[in-house]
Amino acid sequence: ILVHRYSVLVLLKRIMFKLYLSHYKFSLSLIFLCLFLTGLAAQNDKIAFTNSKPVDDKRYSDIKGSPMYFKDWVTGKIIRHDALIYEDVLLNYNGYTRTFEIKTGDEMIELDGDVYLRVDVDAADNPDAIDRIPTEHFAFQKNLHSRFSDQFVIILFAENDVMLIKEFKVDIAKHTIQDVGKAIDFKDFQRKEIYYLKADGKLTSLRYKKKVILGAFDSPEVEPYIKEHKLRLKTEADLIQLAQFYSTLD
């Protein structure tokens, strides 16, 4: 009987040990699976930027001014052509290269413009950049019109088939000045902001001239509205307000 009991105990111990090993192997499998999925997620992030290239922060050290749209990095959302979205990305738009640059840690990279369709920047997330974000929701988008080819342009307002667009681009100009009998050469960035009204599928270039604006916002109700609200038509805010009103007209 004692031998039988001993055999039973040994058998029970073996069963328990096998169960322990099975549980241990299962736990290890879960750990390895988690590590694999984490690595895969990180790999997917890298895949999203595989066509991008590193940026040298001293590349413009010999040029005065800045080609960047914002004074500093802002937080935004990046949307790819395949609808994949990246939230809370530190970014800025380079008007000279016409590309977006993002910051990850201490590294800066230039995004491949062929991969990305739209970048959204909200005023609430960027209180320090409010002077460059005139509306609550601010967007850079490609493929809005053949005039812009495949370049990003800024959507200042869009509603009821009325869209106010801003094109931001930067060129480099060379200068020579005379200083105490010698010539000094230098370069600087020349920033340009061009506004357009897109309404009923038609794109019209805008200037801060009343005649041009009345020709674009083609309605007899526009001029009385301008007078009533004392719009000087000299600021971006005036154009946005006028576009908002124009979108309400039949």
DOKE-284323 format. One line per 3 residues: number of its first residue (from 1); their letters; for each residue x, y, z of N, C-alpha, C. Coordinates in Angstrom, 1 decimal. Atoms other than C-alpha are relative to their C-alpha. Example, Ala and Ser with C-alpha at 12.3 -4.5 7.8 and 13.67 -1.06 7.14 Angstrom:
DOKE-284323
1 = AS = 0.9,-1.2,0.0,12.3,-4.5,7.8,0.9,1.2,0.0  -0.9,-1.1,0.0,13.7,-1.1,7.1,-0.8,1.1,0.8
This chain:
DOKE-284323
1 = ILV = 0.8,-1.2,0.0,0.0,0.0,0.0,0.9,1.2,0.0  -0.9,-1.2,-0.1,2.9,2.4,0.9,0.6,0.2,-1.4  -0.6,-0.2,1.3,4.5,1.7,-2.4,-1.0,0.5,-1.0
4 = HRY = 1.0,-0.5,0.9,1.3,2.3,-4.2,-0.2,1.5,0.2  0.2,-1.4,-0.3,0.8,5.6,-2.4,1.2,0.8,-0.5  -1.2,-0.7,0.5,4.4,6.6,-3.2,-0.1,0.2,-1.5
7 = SVL = 0.1,-0.1,1.5,3.8,5.8,-6.9,-1.0,1.1,-0.4  1.0,-1.0,0.3,0.7,7.9,-6.8,0.5,1.4,0.2  -0.6,-1.3,-0.3,2.6,10.8,-5.2,1.0,0.4,-1.1
10 = VLL = -0.9,-0.3,1.1,5.3,10.6,-7.8,-0.7,0.4,-1.3  0.8,-0.3,1.2,2.8,10.5,-10.6,-0.6,1.4,0.1  0.6,-1.3,-0.2,1.0,13.6,-9.1,1.1,1.1,-0.2
13 = KRI = -1.0,-0.9,0.2,4.3,15.4,-8.9,0.4,0.2,-1.4  -0.3,-0.1,1.4,5.1,14.6,-12.5,-1.0,0.8,-0.8  1.1,-0.7,0.7,1.7,15.8,-13.6,0.1,1.5,0.3
16 = MFK = -0.1,-1.4,-0.4,2.1,19.1,-11.6,1.2,0.7,-0.7  -1.2,-0.6,0.6,5.6,19.6,-13.0,-0.3,0.3,-1.5  0.3,-0.2,1.5,4.3,19.1,-16.6,-0.9,1.2,-0.1
19 = LYL = 0.9,-1.2,0.1,1.5,21.6,-15.9,0.8,1.3,0.2  -0.8,-1.2,-0.3,4.0,24.1,-14.5,0.8,0.3,-1.2  -0.8,-0.2,1.2,6.2,23.6,-17.6,-0.9,0.6,-1.1
22 = SHY = 0.9,-0.5,1.0,3.2,24.1,-19.8,-0.4,1.5,0.2  0.3,-1.4,-0.3,2.2,27.3,-18.0,1.2,0.9,-0.2  -1.2,-0.8,0.2,5.8,28.5,-18.1,0.2,0.3,-1.5
25 = KFS = -0.2,-0.2,1.4,6.0,27.9,-21.8,-1.0,0.9,-0.6  1.1,-0.9,0.4,2.6,29.6,-22.3,0.3,1.4,0.3  -0.4,-1.3,-0.4,3.8,32.6,-20.4,1.1,0.6,-0.8
28 = LSL = -1.1,-0.5,0.9,7.0,32.8,-22.4,-0.5,0.3,-1.4  0.6,-0.3,1.4,5.0,32.6,-25.6,-0.7,1.3,0.0  0.6,-1.3,0.0,2.9,35.5,-24.5,1.0,1.1,0.0
31 = IFL = -1.1,-1.0,-0.1,6.0,37.5,-23.6,0.6,0.3,-1.4  -0.6,-0.1,1.4,7.6,36.8,-27.0,-1.0,0.6,-1.0  1.0,-0.6,0.9,4.3,37.6,-28.8,-0.1,1.5,0.2
34 = CLF = 0.1,-1.4,-0.2,4.1,40.9,-27.1,1.2,0.8,-0.5  -1.2,-0.6,0.5,7.7,41.7,-27.9,0.0,0.1,-1.5  0.1,0.0,1.5,7.1,40.7,-31.5,-1.0,1.1,-0.5
37 = LTG = 1.0,-1.0,0.4,4.0,42.9,-31.8,0.5,1.4,0.2  -0.6,-1.3,-0.3,5.8,45.8,-30.2,1.1,0.4,-1.1  -1.0,-0.2,1.1,8.7,45.4,-32.7,-0.6,0.2,-1.3
40 = LAA = 0.7,-0.2,1.2,6.3,45.1,-35.5,-0.6,1.4,-0.1  0.6,-1.3,0.0,4.5,48.3,-34.5,1.1,1.1,-0.3  -1.1,-0.9,0.2,7.9,50.1,-34.3,0.5,-0.1,-1.5
43 = QND = -0.4,0.1,1.4,8.8,48.7,-37.7,-1.0,0.7,-1.0  1.0,-0.7,0.9,5.5,50.0,-39.2,0.2,1.5,0.0  -0.3,-1.4,-0.1,6.4,53.5,-37.9,1.2,0.3,-0.9
46 = KIA = -1.1,-0.2,0.9,9.7,53.2,-39.7,-0.3,-0.1,-1.5  0.4,0.1,1.4,8.1,52.0,-42.9,-0.7,1.2,-0.5  0.7,-1.2,0.4,5.9,55.1,-42.9,1.0,1.1,-0.5
49 = FTN = -0.9,-1.0,0.3,9.0,57.2,-43.2,1.3,-0.5,-0.7  -1.2,0.5,0.6,11.3,55.0,-45.2,0.5,0.8,-1.2  -0.4,-0.8,1.1,11.3,57.3,-48.2,0.5,1.4,0.4
52 = SKP = -0.4,-1.3,-0.5,12.2,60.3,-46.0,1.5,0.0,0.2  -1.5,-0.2,-0.2,15.7,61.7,-45.4,0.3,0.9,1.1  -0.3,-0.9,-1.2,17.5,63.3,-42.5,0.3,1.4,-0.5
55 = VDD = -0.1,-1.5,0.3,17.7,67.1,-42.3,1.2,0.5,0.9  -1.1,-0.7,-0.7,20.8,69.1,-41.4,-0.5,1.3,0.5  0.5,-1.3,-0.6,19.8,71.9,-39.0,0.9,1.2,-0.3
58 = KRY = -0.8,-1.1,0.3,22.7,74.0,-40.2,0.1,0.2,-1.5  -0.1,0.0,1.4,22.0,73.7,-43.9,-0.2,1.5,-0.6  0.3,-1.4,0.4,20.8,77.4,-44.1,0.8,1.0,0.8
61 = SDI = -0.8,-0.9,-0.8,23.5,78.9,-41.9,0.5,1.2,-0.7  -0.5,-1.1,0.8,24.7,81.2,-44.7,-1.1,0.8,-0.6  1.2,-0.7,0.6,21.2,82.5,-45.6,-0.8,0.7,1.1
64 = KGS = 0.7,-0.8,-1.0,19.4,85.2,-43.7,-1.5,-0.4,0.0  1.4,0.3,-0.1,15.8,84.5,-42.5,-0.2,-1.5,0.1  0.4,1.4,-0.2,13.9,81.3,-42.4,-1.0,-0.4,-1.1
67 = PMY = 1.0,0.4,1.0,12.0,79.3,-45.0,-1.2,-0.8,0.6  1.1,0.7,-0.7,9.7,77.7,-42.4,-1.2,0.8,0.2  1.3,-0.7,-0.2,6.0,78.5,-42.1,-0.2,0.5,1.4
70 = FKD = 0.2,-0.3,-1.4,5.9,78.4,-38.3,1.4,0.4,0.6  -1.2,-0.5,-0.6,8.5,80.1,-36.1,0.7,-1.2,0.8  -0.5,1.2,-0.7,8.9,76.8,-34.1,-0.8,-1.2,-0.4
73 = WVT = 0.8,1.3,0.3,7.7,73.2,-34.2,-1.4,0.1,0.5  1.3,0.1,-0.5,4.0,72.7,-33.9,-0.5,-1.4,0.0  0.6,1.3,-0.1,1.9,69.7,-33.1,-1.1,-0.2,-1.0
76 = GKI = 1.0,0.2,1.0,-0.1,68.3,-35.9,-0.3,-1.5,-0.3  0.5,1.3,0.4,-1.8,65.3,-37.5,0.4,-0.2,-1.5  -0.4,0.3,1.4,-0.3,63.7,-40.7,-0.9,-1.1,-0.6
79 = IRH = 0.9,1.0,0.6,-2.6,61.8,-43.1,0.6,-0.4,-1.3  -0.6,0.5,1.2,-1.2,59.6,-45.8,-1.0,-0.3,-1.1  1.0,0.3,1.1,-2.7,58.8,-49.2,-0.8,-1.2,0.2
82 = DAL = 0.7,1.2,-0.3,-3.7,55.4,-47.9,-0.9,0.1,1.2  0.9,-0.3,-1.1,-5.7,57.1,-45.1,0.6,-0.4,1.4  -0.6,0.3,-1.2,-3.2,56.0,-42.4,0.3,1.4,0.7
85 = IYE = -0.1,-1.3,-0.7,-3.1,58.8,-39.7,1.1,-0.1,1.1  -1.0,-0.1,-1.1,-0.2,59.8,-37.4,-0.4,1.3,0.9  0.4,-1.1,-0.9,-1.3,61.9,-34.4,1.2,0.6,0.8
88 = DVL = -1.0,-0.7,-0.9,0.7,64.4,-32.3,1.4,0.0,-0.5  -1.3,0.0,0.6,3.6,64.8,-34.6,0.6,1.5,0.1  -0.7,-1.3,0.0,6.1,67.7,-34.1,0.4,0.3,-1.5
91 = LNY = -0.3,-0.2,1.4,6.3,69.3,-37.6,0.1,1.5,-0.3  0.0,-1.4,0.6,6.9,72.4,-39.7,0.1,-0.1,-1.5  0.0,0.0,1.4,6.5,73.3,-43.3,1.1,0.9,-0.6
94 = NGY = -1.1,-0.7,0.7,9.5,74.3,-45.5,-0.5,0.6,-1.3  0.6,-0.6,1.2,8.3,76.8,-48.1,1.0,0.0,-1.2  -1.0,0.1,1.0,11.6,76.5,-50.0,0.1,-1.3,-0.7
97 = TRT = 0.0,1.4,0.6,11.7,72.7,-50.5,-1.4,-0.4,-0.3  1.5,0.4,0.2,7.8,72.6,-50.4,-0.2,-1.3,0.6  0.2,1.3,-0.6,8.0,69.7,-48.0,-0.2,0.2,1.5
100 = FEI = 0.1,0.0,-1.4,7.2,68.9,-44.4,1.2,-0.6,0.7  -1.1,0.6,-0.8,9.9,68.3,-41.8,-0.6,-0.3,1.4  0.5,0.4,-1.3,9.2,66.4,-38.6,1.2,-0.2,1.0
103 = KTG = -1.0,0.2,-1.0,11.1,66.1,-35.3,-0.4,-1.1,0.9  0.2,1.1,-0.9,11.5,62.9,-33.4,1.2,-0.1,0.9  -1.2,-0.1,-0.9,13.7,63.3,-30.4,0.9,1.1,-0.4
106 = DEM = -1.0,-0.9,0.5,16.9,65.0,-31.5,0.1,0.0,-1.5  -0.1,0.2,1.4,16.4,63.9,-35.1,-1.0,0.8,-0.8  1.0,-0.7,0.9,14.8,65.9,-37.9,0.1,-0.7,-1.4
109 = IEL = 0.0,0.6,1.4,13.7,64.3,-41.2,-1.0,0.7,-0.9  0.8,-0.6,1.0,12.1,65.5,-44.4,-0.9,-1.1,-0.5  1.0,1.0,0.5,8.9,63.6,-45.4,0.0,0.0,-1.5
112 = DGD = 0.2,0.2,1.4,8.4,62.2,-48.8,-1.4,0.5,-0.4  1.2,-0.7,0.4,5.8,64.4,-50.4,-1.0,-0.9,-0.8  0.8,0.9,0.7,4.5,61.5,-52.5,-0.9,-0.9,0.9
115 = VYL = 0.7,0.9,-0.9,3.3,59.6,-49.5,-1.1,0.6,0.8  1.0,-0.7,-0.9,1.3,62.2,-47.6,-0.9,0.9,-0.8  1.1,-0.7,0.7,-1.9,63.9,-48.6,-0.4,1.3,0.8
118 = RVD = 0.5,-1.1,-0.8,-2.8,66.2,-45.7,0.6,0.1,1.3  -0.5,-0.3,-1.3,-1.5,67.8,-42.5,-1.0,0.9,0.7  0.9,-0.9,-0.8,-3.9,69.2,-39.9,0.7,0.6,1.2
121 = VDA = -0.5,-0.6,-1.2,-2.9,71.7,-37.2,-1.1,0.8,0.6  1.0,-0.7,-0.7,-5.3,72.9,-34.6,0.5,1.1,0.9  -0.4,-1.1,-0.8,-5.1,76.2,-32.8,0.1,-0.3,1.4
124 = ADN = 0.1,0.3,-1.4,-6.0,74.7,-29.5,1.2,-0.7,0.5  -1.2,0.8,-0.3,-2.9,72.4,-29.6,1.2,0.9,-0.1  -1.2,-0.8,0.3,-0.6,75.3,-30.5,-0.2,1.4,0.4
127 = PDA = 0.3,-1.4,-0.4,-1.3,78.4,-28.5,1.2,1.0,-0.3  -1.1,-0.9,0.3,2.2,79.8,-29.1,0.1,0.4,-1.5  -0.1,-0.2,1.4,1.7,79.7,-32.9,-1.3,0.6,-0.5
130 = IDR = 1.3,-0.5,0.4,-1.7,81.4,-32.9,0.0,1.1,-1.1  -0.1,-1.0,1.1,-0.4,84.2,-35.2,0.1,-0.6,-1.4  -0.1,0.7,1.3,0.1,81.7,-37.9,-1.1,-1.0,-0.3
133 = IPT = 1.2,0.9,0.1,-3.1,79.7,-37.3,-1.2,0.8,0.2  1.1,-0.9,-0.1,-5.9,82.1,-38.0,-1.4,-0.6,0.3  1.3,0.6,-0.2,-8.7,79.6,-37.7,0.2,-1.2,0.9
136 = EHF = -0.1,1.0,-1.0,-9.6,76.9,-35.3,0.6,-1.3,-0.5  -0.6,1.2,0.6,-8.7,74.1,-37.7,0.7,0.5,-1.3  -0.9,-0.5,1.0,-5.9,74.7,-40.1,0.6,-1.2,-0.8
139 = AFQ = -0.4,1.2,0.7,-4.9,72.3,-42.9,0.9,0.3,-1.2  -0.8,0.0,1.3,-2.2,71.8,-45.6,-0.4,-1.2,-0.8  0.5,1.1,0.8,-3.4,69.7,-48.4,0.6,0.0,-1.5
142 = KNL = -0.5,0.2,1.4,-2.2,68.4,-51.8,-1.2,-0.3,-0.9  0.9,0.4,1.0,-4.1,67.8,-55.1,-1.3,0.8,0.1  1.2,-0.8,0.0,-6.6,70.7,-54.6,-0.3,0.6,-1.3
145 = HSR = 0.2,-0.6,1.4,-6.1,72.1,-58.1,1.2,-0.2,-0.8  -1.1,0.3,0.9,-4.0,71.5,-61.1,1.0,1.2,0.0  -0.9,-1.1,0.0,-2.5,75.0,-60.7,1.2,-0.2,1.0
148 = FSD = -1.0,0.2,-1.0,-0.6,73.8,-57.6,0.8,-1.3,-0.2  -0.6,1.2,0.3,0.5,70.6,-59.2,-0.2,-1.0,1.2  0.1,0.9,-1.2,1.3,68.2,-56.3,0.5,0.6,1.2
151 = QFV = -0.5,-0.7,-1.2,2.3,70.9,-53.8,-1.0,0.1,1.0  0.9,-0.3,-1.1,0.9,71.5,-50.4,-0.5,1.4,-0.1  0.5,-1.4,-0.2,-1.3,74.6,-50.0,-0.9,0.0,1.2
154 = IIL = 0.7,-0.1,-1.3,-3.1,75.9,-47.0,-1.5,0.3,-0.2  1.5,-0.2,0.0,-6.9,75.7,-46.5,-0.3,0.9,1.2  0.4,-0.9,-1.0,-8.0,78.8,-44.6,-1.4,-0.1,0.4
157 = FAE = 1.5,0.1,-0.2,-11.7,78.2,-45.0,-0.5,-0.9,-1.1  0.6,0.9,1.0,-13.8,75.5,-46.7,-1.4,-0.4,0.5  1.4,0.4,-0.3,-17.6,75.2,-46.7,-0.9,0.4,-1.2
160 = NDV = 1.0,-0.2,1.0,-20.5,74.9,-49.1,0.7,0.4,-1.4  -0.7,-0.2,1.3,-18.2,74.7,-52.2,0.8,1.3,-0.1  -0.8,-1.2,0.0,-16.3,77.8,-51.2,1.2,-0.3,0.8
163 = MLI = -1.2,0.3,-0.7,-12.7,77.5,-50.3,1.0,1.2,-0.1  -1.0,-1.0,0.1,-10.1,80.1,-49.4,1.4,-0.6,0.3  -1.2,0.7,0.0,-6.6,78.9,-50.1,1.2,1.0,0.1
166 = KEF = -1.3,-0.7,0.0,-3.1,80.2,-49.3,1.1,-0.8,-0.5  -1.2,0.7,0.5,0.0,79.2,-51.2,1.2,0.7,0.7  -1.2,-0.5,-0.6,3.2,79.6,-49.2,1.2,-0.5,-0.7
169 = KVD = -1.2,0.4,0.6,6.5,79.5,-51.0,1.1,1.0,0.3  -1.2,-0.7,-0.4,10.0,80.7,-50.4,1.1,-0.1,-1.1  -1.1,0.0,0.9,12.8,81.7,-52.8,1.2,0.5,0.7
172 = IAK = -1.2,-0.5,-0.5,16.4,82.5,-52.2,0.5,1.1,-0.9  -0.4,-1.1,0.8,17.6,85.9,-53.4,1.5,0.4,0.4  -1.4,-0.4,-0.2,21.3,87.1,-53.8,0.1,1.5,0.0
175 = HTI = -0.1,-1.5,-0.1,22.3,90.6,-52.8,1.5,0.3,0.1  -1.4,-0.6,-0.2,25.5,92.7,-53.0,-0.2,1.4,0.5  0.0,-1.4,-0.5,26.0,95.8,-50.9,1.4,0.5,0.2
178 = QDV = -1.3,-0.6,-0.1,28.9,98.2,-50.6,0.2,0.4,1.4  -0.3,-0.3,-1.4,30.5,98.6,-47.2,1.4,0.4,0.1  -1.4,-0.6,-0.2,33.5,100.9,-46.7,0.9,-0.4,-1.2
181 = GKA = -0.8,0.2,1.1,34.7,100.5,-50.2,0.1,-1.4,-0.5  -0.1,1.4,0.4,34.2,96.7,-50.5,-1.4,-0.5,-0.2  1.3,0.6,0.3,31.4,94.6,-51.9,-0.2,-1.2,1.0
184 = IDF = 0.4,1.1,-0.9,29.6,92.2,-49.5,-1.2,-0.7,-0.6  1.1,0.8,0.5,27.5,89.4,-50.9,-0.7,-0.8,1.1  0.8,0.8,-0.9,24.7,87.7,-49.0,-1.2,-0.5,-0.6
187 = KDF = 1.3,0.5,0.5,21.6,85.7,-49.5,-1.0,0.0,1.1  1.1,0.0,-1.0,18.2,85.8,-47.8,-1.2,-0.7,-0.6  1.2,0.6,0.4,14.9,84.0,-48.0,-1.1,1.0,-0.3
190 = QRK = 1.1,-0.9,0.4,12.1,85.8,-49.8,-1.3,-0.8,0.1  1.2,0.8,-0.3,8.7,84.6,-48.4,-1.2,0.6,-0.8  1.1,-0.4,0.8,5.6,84.8,-50.6,-1.3,-0.7,0.5
193 = EIY = 1.3,0.6,-0.3,1.9,84.2,-49.6,-1.0,0.5,-1.0  0.9,-0.3,1.0,-0.6,84.1,-52.4,-1.3,-0.6,0.3  1.3,0.5,-0.4,-4.3,83.8,-51.8,-0.9,-0.3,-1.3
196 = YLK = 0.8,0.4,1.1,-6.9,82.1,-54.0,-1.4,-0.3,0.6  1.4,0.4,-0.3,-10.7,81.7,-53.9,-0.4,-1.1,-1.0  0.6,1.1,0.9,-12.1,78.4,-55.2,-1.5,-0.1,0.3
199 = ADG = 1.4,0.0,-0.2,-15.8,78.6,-55.7,-0.6,-0.6,-1.3  0.6,0.7,1.1,-18.0,76.4,-57.9,1.0,-0.6,-1.0  -1.0,0.6,0.8,-14.9,74.7,-59.2,1.0,0.9,-0.7
202 = KLT = -0.8,-1.0,0.6,-13.3,77.9,-60.4,1.0,0.6,1.0  -1.0,-0.5,-0.9,-10.0,79.1,-58.9,0.4,1.4,-0.5  -0.3,-1.4,0.3,-9.3,82.9,-58.8,1.1,0.5,0.9
205 = SLR = -1.0,-0.6,-0.8,-6.2,84.6,-57.6,-0.5,1.3,0.6  0.4,-1.2,-0.7,-6.7,87.3,-55.0,1.2,0.9,0.3  -1.0,-1.0,-0.5,-4.9,90.5,-54.1,-0.7,0.9,1.0
208 = YKK = 0.6,-1.0,-0.9,-5.5,93.1,-51.4,-0.4,1.2,-0.7  0.6,-1.1,0.7,-7.4,95.3,-53.8,-1.5,-0.2,-0.1  1.4,0.2,-0.1,-11.1,95.9,-53.5,-0.6,-0.4,-1.3
211 = KVI = 0.5,0.4,1.4,-11.7,95.7,-57.3,0.2,-1.5,-0.3  -0.3,1.5,0.2,-10.0,92.3,-57.5,-0.8,-0.9,0.8  0.8,0.8,-0.9,-11.8,91.0,-54.5,-1.5,-0.1,-0.4
214 = LGA = 1.4,0.0,0.4,-15.2,92.1,-55.7,-0.2,-0.8,-1.3  0.1,0.8,1.2,-14.5,90.5,-59.0,0.0,-1.5,0.3  -0.1,1.4,-0.4,-13.7,87.2,-57.3,-1.3,-0.5,0.8
217 = FDS = 1.2,0.3,-0.8,-16.5,87.2,-54.7,-1.2,0.6,-0.8  0.9,-0.5,1.0,-19.1,87.7,-57.5,-1.4,-0.1,0.6  1.3,-0.1,-0.5,-22.3,88.7,-55.7,-0.4,1.4,0.4
220 = PEV = 0.3,-1.4,-0.3,-24.2,92.0,-55.3,-0.1,0.2,1.5  0.1,-0.2,-1.4,-24.4,91.3,-51.6,1.3,0.2,0.7  -1.3,0.0,-0.6,-20.7,91.3,-51.0,0.4,1.4,0.3
223 = EPY = -0.4,-1.3,-0.3,-20.0,95.0,-51.3,-0.7,0.7,1.2  0.7,-0.6,-1.2,-22.7,96.1,-48.8,0.5,-0.7,1.3  -0.5,0.6,-1.2,-21.4,93.5,-46.4,1.4,0.5,0.4
226 = IKE = -1.4,-0.6,-0.3,-17.8,94.9,-46.7,-0.2,1.3,0.7  0.2,-1.3,-0.6,-19.1,98.4,-45.9,-0.6,-0.1,1.4  0.7,0.1,-1.3,-21.4,97.3,-43.1,1.0,-0.5,1.1
229 = HKL = -0.9,0.5,-1.0,-18.6,95.4,-41.3,1.4,0.7,-0.1  -1.2,-0.8,0.0,-15.9,97.9,-42.2,1.3,-0.8,-0.3  -1.1,0.8,0.4,-13.6,95.4,-43.8,1.0,0.8,-0.9
232 = RLK = -1.0,-0.7,0.7,-10.4,97.0,-45.0,0.6,-0.8,-1.2  -0.5,0.9,1.0,-9.5,94.0,-47.1,1.5,0.0,-0.2  -1.4,-0.1,0.0,-5.9,94.3,-46.1,0.7,-1.1,0.8
235 = TEA = -0.6,1.0,-0.9,-5.5,91.3,-43.8,-0.6,-1.4,-0.4  0.5,1.4,0.2,-5.9,87.5,-44.0,-1.3,-0.2,0.7  1.2,0.1,-0.8,-8.6,87.8,-41.3,-1.2,0.5,-0.7
238 = DLI = 1.1,-0.6,0.8,-10.7,90.0,-43.6,-0.4,-0.9,-1.1  0.4,1.0,1.1,-10.5,87.5,-46.4,-0.7,-1.2,0.5  0.7,1.1,-0.6,-11.5,84.7,-44.1,-1.4,0.3,0.3
241 = QLA = 1.4,-0.4,-0.4,-14.5,86.6,-42.8,-0.9,0.2,-1.3  0.8,-0.2,1.3,-15.6,87.5,-46.4,-0.3,-1.4,-0.6  0.2,1.3,0.5,-15.2,83.9,-47.5,-1.1,-0.7,0.8
244 = QFY = 1.1,0.6,-0.8,-17.4,82.8,-44.6,-1.3,0.5,-0.3  1.3,-0.6,0.5,-20.1,85.2,-45.6,-0.4,-0.5,-1.3  0.2,0.4,1.3,-19.8,84.3,-49.2,-0.6,-1.4,-0.1
247 = STL = 0.5,1.4,0.0,-20.4,80.6,-48.4,-1.4,-0.1,0.4  1.4,0.1,-0.5,-23.8,81.4,-46.9,-1.0,0.5,-1.1  0.9,-0.5,1.0,-25.1,83.0,-50.1,-0.5,-1.1,-0.9
250 = D = 0.6,1.0,0.9,-27.4,81.1,-52.5,0.7,0.2,-1.4
